[in-house]
Amino acid sequence: MGAGESKPSDNKPKVVKIDRTEIPEAYKAVGVSDNVVKRVGGADHGQVTALKSQLDQEREENAKLREQMQNLSALQRRNVTGALPPPPGETLEDIEEKKRVFEETVQRVEKQFFNYQRENVCEANEKELVACLAKNKGKALNCQALKAPYDSCIVKFRNEVLAAKAN
């Protein structure tokens, strides 16, 4: 093969820049393999788009719920403190109805955001990996065998959560 037949390779690796100040001290010695970089950089565009739209939708819903909670909290403070008399034309039944709506909204928000905390199903894998990394400071590759079970546990749990949300 002559010099005219050779082509320079355009397969340069993607560069990922990480600001070291954002990394907690415990993770500064952790290395990232090429497979991780490829997996992060090569995410399915359709899946990413779907997840982004779902996230935007949930953020909008959360913002509306926050606004409702603020309005209802302000209404309750006014009615509890008695600082303002009820507006003209508003009866005791109207005030009771607003209180009932407020309580229902509080219960719904608490149910959706505060009552259910998922357990860390991958806690054992996580503790084992963190212990190995602490024991092998600067030698993250010594703990590489523990990473695959932890990753598969996370993926399995994520899929279960997404399947539960879809239902």
GROMACS elastic network, one bead per residue, 0.5 to 0.9 nm:
[ bonds ]
;  ai    aj funct       b0    kb
    1     4     6  0.81629   500
    1     5     6  0.62344   500
    1     6     6  0.73395   500
    2     5     6  0.54654   500
    2     6     6  0.68662   500
    3     6     6  0.55487   500
    3     7     6  0.85782   500
    4     7     6  0.79981   500
    7    10     6  0.88623   500
    9    12     6  0.74185   500
   11    14     6  0.89921   500
   12    15     6  0.88561   500
   13    34     6  0.89892   500
   14    37     6  0.81718   500
   14    38     6  0.84934   500
   14    41     6  0.81095   500
   16    37     6  0.78317   500
   16    41     6  0.89976   500
   18    21     6  0.87113   500
   18    22     6  0.79549   500
   18    23     6  0.83165   500
   19    22     6  0.57499   500
   19    23     6  0.73225   500
   20    23     6  0.53917   500
   20    24     6  0.84957   500
   20    28     6  0.76391   500
   21    24     6  0.77449   500
   23    26     6  0.82094   500
   23    27     6  0.64944   500
   23    28     6  0.63100   500
   24    27     6  0.56379   500
   24    28     6  0.66513   500
   25    28     6  0.54451   500
   25    29     6  0.82426   500
   26    29     6  0.73015   500
   26    30     6  0.84147   500
   26   133     6  0.87115   500
   26   134     6  0.78721   500
   27    30     6  0.53489   500
   27    31     6  0.88045   500
   27   133     6  0.86546   500
   28    31     6  0.82690   500
   28   138     6  0.86291   500
   29   133     6  0.84761   500
   29   137     6  0.64828   500
   29   138     6  0.50082   500
   29   139     6  0.75558   500
   29   140     6  0.69955   500
   30   133     6  0.77764   500
   30   137     6  0.83854   500
   30   138     6  0.71336   500
   30   139     6  0.78798   500
   30   140     6  0.54870   500
   30   141     6  0.84854   500
   31   138     6  0.86107   500
   31   139     6  0.85046   500
   31   140     6  0.61831   500
   31   141     6  0.75593   500
   32    35     6  0.81790   500
   32    36     6  0.63387   500
   32    37     6  0.71890   500
   33    36     6  0.53479   500
   33    37     6  0.65886   500
   33    38     6  0.87868   500
   34    37     6  0.50531   500
   34    38     6  0.60956   500
   34    39     6  0.85016   500
   35    38     6  0.50437   500
   35    39     6  0.59837   500
   35    40     6  0.85113   500
   36    39     6  0.50289   500
   36    40     6  0.60578   500
   36    41     6  0.83615   500
   37    40     6  0.52136   500
   37    41     6  0.58783   500
   37    42     6  0.81773   500
   38    41     6  0.50818   500
   38    42     6  0.55347   500
   38    43     6  0.83712   500
   39    42     6  0.52332   500
   39    43     6  0.62614   500
   40    43     6  0.59097   500
   42    45     6  0.82554   500
   43    46     6  0.87144   500
   43    47     6  0.76306   500
   43    48     6  0.69845   500
   44    47     6  0.53469   500
   44    48     6  0.62400   500
   44    49     6  0.86793   500
   45    48     6  0.50549   500
   45    49     6  0.60685   500
   45    50     6  0.85497   500
   46    49     6  0.51160   500
   46    50     6  0.61368   500
   46    51     6  0.85874   500
   47    50     6  0.50772   500
   47    51     6  0.61053   500
   47    52     6  0.85108   500
   48    51     6  0.51361   500
   48    52     6  0.60608   500
   48    53     6  0.86212   500
   49    52     6  0.50650   500
   49    53     6  0.61956   500
   49    54     6  0.85681   500
   50    53     6  0.52184   500
   50    54     6  0.61594   500
   50    55     6  0.85734   500
   51    54     6  0.50155   500
   51    55     6  0.60479   500
   51    56     6  0.85762   500
   52    55     6  0.50190   500
   52    56     6  0.61439   500
   52    57     6  0.85767   500
   53    56     6  0.50513   500
   53    57     6  0.61247   500
   53    58     6  0.86049   500
   54    57     6  0.51066   500
   54    58     6  0.61924   500
   54    59     6  0.85874   500
   55    58     6  0.51343   500
   55    59     6  0.61015   500
   55    60     6  0.86597   500
   56    59     6  0.50568   500
   56    60     6  0.62646   500
   56    61     6  0.86762   500
   57    60     6  0.52045   500
   57    61     6  0.63044   500
   57    62     6  0.86597   500
   58    61     6  0.50037   500
   58    62     6  0.60398   500
   58    63     6  0.85211   500
   59    62     6  0.50077   500
   59    63     6  0.60860   500
   59    64     6  0.86305   500
   60    63     6  0.50841   500
   60    64     6  0.62838   500
   60    65     6  0.86694   500
   61    64     6  0.51608   500
   61    65     6  0.62290   500
   61    66     6  0.86292   500
   62    65     6  0.50396   500
   62    66     6  0.60652   500
   62    67     6  0.85450   500
   63    66     6  0.50674   500
   63    67     6  0.61772   500
   63    68     6  0.86282   500
   64    67     6  0.50986   500
   64    68     6  0.61876   500
   64    69     6  0.86109   500
   65    68     6  0.50112   500
   65    69     6  0.61026   500
   65    70     6  0.85985   500
   65   105     6  0.85184   500
   65   109     6  0.74271   500
   66    69     6  0.50449   500
   66    70     6  0.61743   500
   66    71     6  0.86206   500
   66   109     6  0.89781   500
   67    70     6  0.51129   500
   67    71     6  0.61794   500
   67    72     6  0.85488   500
   68    71     6  0.51362   500
   68    72     6  0.60309   500
   68    73     6  0.83774   500
   68   102     6  0.88300   500
   68   105     6  0.80840   500
   69    72     6  0.51383   500
   69    73     6  0.58555   500
   69    74     6  0.84427   500
   69   102     6  0.79709   500
   69   105     6  0.74767   500
   69   106     6  0.72131   500
   69   109     6  0.85127   500
   70    73     6  0.50509   500
   70    74     6  0.60902   500
   70    75     6  0.85291   500
   71    74     6  0.51992   500
   71    75     6  0.61907   500
   71    76     6  0.86357   500
   72    76     6  0.60436   500
   72    77     6  0.85320   500
   72    98     6  0.83778   500
   72    99     6  0.84234   500
   72   101     6  0.86561   500
   72   102     6  0.57835   500
   72   103     6  0.89941   500
   72   105     6  0.86039   500
   72   106     6  0.89297   500
   73    76     6  0.50545   500
   73    77     6  0.61114   500
   73    78     6  0.86068   500
   73   102     6  0.79714   500
   74    77     6  0.51144   500
   74    78     6  0.62441   500
   74    79     6  0.86701   500
   75    78     6  0.52140   500
   75    79     6  0.62365   500
   75    80     6  0.85564   500
   75    98     6  0.85772   500
   75    99     6  0.86951   500
   75   102     6  0.88605   500
   76    79     6  0.50904   500
   76    80     6  0.58563   500
   76    81     6  0.83457   500
   76    98     6  0.88276   500
   76    99     6  0.72802   500
   76   102     6  0.80454   500
   77    80     6  0.51545   500
   77    81     6  0.58923   500
   77    82     6  0.81150   500
   77    83     6  0.85627   500
   78    81     6  0.54585   500
   78    82     6  0.58449   500
   78    83     6  0.57409   500
   78    84     6  0.61821   500
   78    85     6  0.85900   500
   79    82     6  0.50702   500
   79    83     6  0.71745   500
   79    84     6  0.71442   500
   79    85     6  0.78744   500
   79    86     6  0.78870   500
   79    95     6  0.83432   500
   80    83     6  0.80408   500
   81    84     6  0.80645   500
   82    85     6  0.65412   500
   82    86     6  0.88323   500
   84    87     6  0.82711   500
   85    88     6  0.85893   500
   86    89     6  0.82829   500
   86    90     6  0.61907   500
   86    91     6  0.77582   500
   86    92     6  0.85494   500
   86    95     6  0.78917   500
   87    90     6  0.56287   500
   87    91     6  0.86882   500
   88    91     6  0.83404   500
   90    93     6  0.80430   500
   90    94     6  0.59472   500
   90    95     6  0.72503   500
   91    94     6  0.51682   500
   91    95     6  0.65423   500
   91    96     6  0.87470   500
   92    95     6  0.51197   500
   92    96     6  0.61949   500
   92    97     6  0.85925   500
   93    97     6  0.60503   500
   93    98     6  0.86072   500
   94    97     6  0.50253   500
   94    98     6  0.62572   500
   94    99     6  0.86466   500
   95    98     6  0.51180   500
   95    99     6  0.62428   500
   95   100     6  0.86452   500
   96   100     6  0.61445   500
   96   101     6  0.86507   500
   97   100     6  0.50142   500
   97   101     6  0.61998   500
   97   102     6  0.85201   500
   98   101     6  0.50576   500
   98   102     6  0.60525   500
   98   103     6  0.86073   500
   99   103     6  0.61724   500
   99   104     6  0.86170   500
  100   103     6  0.51555   500
  100   104     6  0.62047   500
  100   105     6  0.86015   500
  101   104     6  0.51084   500
  101   105     6  0.61151   500
  101   106     6  0.85880   500
  102   105     6  0.51243   500
  102   106     6  0.61618   500
  102   107     6  0.86288   500
  103   106     6  0.50585   500
  103   107     6  0.61630   500
  103   108     6  0.85911   500
  104   107     6  0.51129   500
  104   108     6  0.61267   500
  104   109     6  0.86155   500
  105   108     6  0.50448   500
  105   109     6  0.61003   500
  105   110     6  0.84601   500
  106   109     6  0.52018   500
  106   110     6  0.60283   500
  106   111     6  0.84424   500
  107   110     6  0.50983   500
  107   111     6  0.59637   500
  107   112     6  0.85125   500
  108   111     6  0.50771   500
  108   112     6  0.60990   500
  108   113     6  0.85401   500
  109   112     6  0.51175   500
  109   113     6  0.59091   500
  109   114     6  0.75127   500
  110   113     6  0.53395   500
  110   115     6  0.59657   500
  110   116     6  0.89346   500
  111   114     6  0.60138   500
  111   115     6  0.52280   500
  111   116     6  0.71619   500
  112   115     6  0.70399   500
  112   116     6  0.75763   500
  113   116     6  0.71326   500
  113   117     6  0.86649   500
  114   117     6  0.73100   500
  118   121     6  0.83225   500
  119   122     6  0.87427   500
  119   123     6  0.86279   500
  120   123     6  0.52913   500
  120   124     6  0.87548   500
  121   124     6  0.77386   500
  121   125     6  0.88320   500
  121   153     6  0.78238   500
  121   154     6  0.84217   500
  121   157     6  0.74445   500
  122   125     6  0.54114   500
  122   126     6  0.60764   500
  122   127     6  0.86738   500
  122   150     6  0.67789   500
  122   153     6  0.59701   500
  122   154     6  0.67037   500
  122   157     6  0.82048   500
  123   127     6  0.60163   500
  123   128     6  0.84792   500
  124   127     6  0.52480   500
  124   128     6  0.61778   500
  124   129     6  0.86245   500
  124   150     6  0.88798   500
  125   128     6  0.51788   500
  125   129     6  0.61482   500
  125   130     6  0.85985   500
  125   146     6  0.74491   500
  125   147     6  0.83775   500
  125   149     6  0.71438   500
  125   150     6  0.53623   500
  125   153     6  0.81069   500
  126   129     6  0.51680   500
  126   130     6  0.60695   500
  126   131     6  0.84601   500
  126   146     6  0.89311   500
  126   147     6  0.89393   500
  126   150     6  0.66212   500
  127   130     6  0.51379   500
  127   131     6  0.59555   500
  127   132     6  0.84662   500
  128   131     6  0.51791   500
  128   132     6  0.61716   500
  128   133     6  0.86580   500
  128   146     6  0.75437   500
  129   132     6  0.50832   500
  129   133     6  0.61569   500
  129   134     6  0.85857   500
  129   143     6  0.67518   500
  129   144     6  0.88079   500
  129   146     6  0.59261   500
  129   147     6  0.70027   500
  129   150     6  0.79886   500
  130   133     6  0.50251   500
  130   134     6  0.60709   500
  130   135     6  0.85035   500
  131   134     6  0.50613   500
  131   135     6  0.60859   500
  131   136     6  0.85390   500
  132   135     6  0.50355   500
  132   136     6  0.60240   500
  132   137     6  0.85823   500
  132   140     6  0.83047   500
  132   142     6  0.79550   500
  132   143     6  0.59381   500
  132   146     6  0.84784   500
  133   136     6  0.50412   500
  133   137     6  0.59354   500
  133   138     6  0.81618   500
  133   139     6  0.75781   500
  133   140     6  0.60460   500
  133   142     6  0.81762   500
  133   143     6  0.65164   500
  134   137     6  0.55778   500
  135   139     6  0.89452   500
  136   139     6  0.51522   500
  136   140     6  0.64874   500
  136   141     6  0.88015   500
  136   142     6  0.70039   500
  136   143     6  0.78358   500
  137   140     6  0.69193   500
  138   141     6  0.87337   500
  139   142     6  0.58160   500
  139   143     6  0.78727   500
  140   143     6  0.55636   500
  140   144     6  0.68857   500
  141   145     6  0.83191   500
  142   145     6  0.75806   500
  143   146     6  0.55815   500
  143   147     6  0.69547   500
  144   147     6  0.52902   500
  144   148     6  0.74791   500
  145   148     6  0.62899   500
  145   149     6  0.79375   500
  146   149     6  0.60091   500
  146   150     6  0.65903   500
  146   151     6  0.89187   500
  147   150     6  0.51611   500
  147   151     6  0.60528   500
  147   152     6  0.86349   500
  148   151     6  0.51046   500
  148   152     6  0.61721   500
  148   153     6  0.85675   500
  149   152     6  0.51561   500
  149   153     6  0.61007   500
  149   154     6  0.86516   500
  150   153     6  0.51083   500
  150   154     6  0.62625   500
  150   155     6  0.87102   500
  151   154     6  0.51381   500
  151   155     6  0.61999   500
  151   156     6  0.85720   500
  152   155     6  0.50761   500
  152   156     6  0.60228   500
  152   157     6  0.85093   500
  153   156     6  0.51361   500
  153   157     6  0.61140   500
  153   158     6  0.85400   500
  154   157     6  0.51426   500
  154   158     6  0.60240   500
  154   159     6  0.85652   500
  155   158     6  0.50931   500
  155   159     6  0.61563   500
  155   160     6  0.86325   500
  156   159     6  0.52411   500
  156   160     6  0.62945   500
  156   161     6  0.87947   500
  157   160     6  0.50537   500
  157   161     6  0.62538   500
  157   162     6  0.86546   500
  158   161     6  0.51392   500
  158   162     6  0.61705   500
  158   163     6  0.85196   500
  159   162     6  0.50937   500
  159   163     6  0.59804   500
  159   164     6  0.84959   500
  160   163     6  0.50812   500
  160   164     6  0.61128   500
  160   165     6  0.86378   500
  161   164     6  0.50879   500
  161   165     6  0.62172   500
  161   166     6  0.86701   500
  162   165     6  0.50576   500
  162   166     6  0.62013   500
  162   167     6  0.88162   500
  163   166     6  0.50915   500
  163   167     6  0.65105   500
  164   167     6  0.53115   500
